[in-house]
Amino acid sequence: MSVLQDREHIAHTIGGLLVLLVATILSVYKPKGLTKYGWRKRMKLKNKTDITTYLRPHWVKVTGITTIGMLLLIFILIIVIQVI
């Protein structure tokens, strides 16, 4: 339990989690819209000339909700550790 009370260990743990979180967000994030390849592929599949809507895939929403939940969990753990 003394490891949890040492501020240096907590800081390194939180820092490591933040680095992993940033790497995950950057690997998942994609700006709204399509690349030229994706646009051509969609045009071939749907045979339409005007495709203006882009829906985010379900996994992007799930990843975002999971990330927010993880951040809330980290902050709750920090508060609990400081109280103890």
Secondary structure, DSSP 8 states (H G I E B T S, - for coil): -HHHH-HHHHHHHHHHHHHHHHHHHHHH---SS--HHHHHHHHHHH--S--------HHHHHHHHHHHHHHHHHHHHHHHHHH-
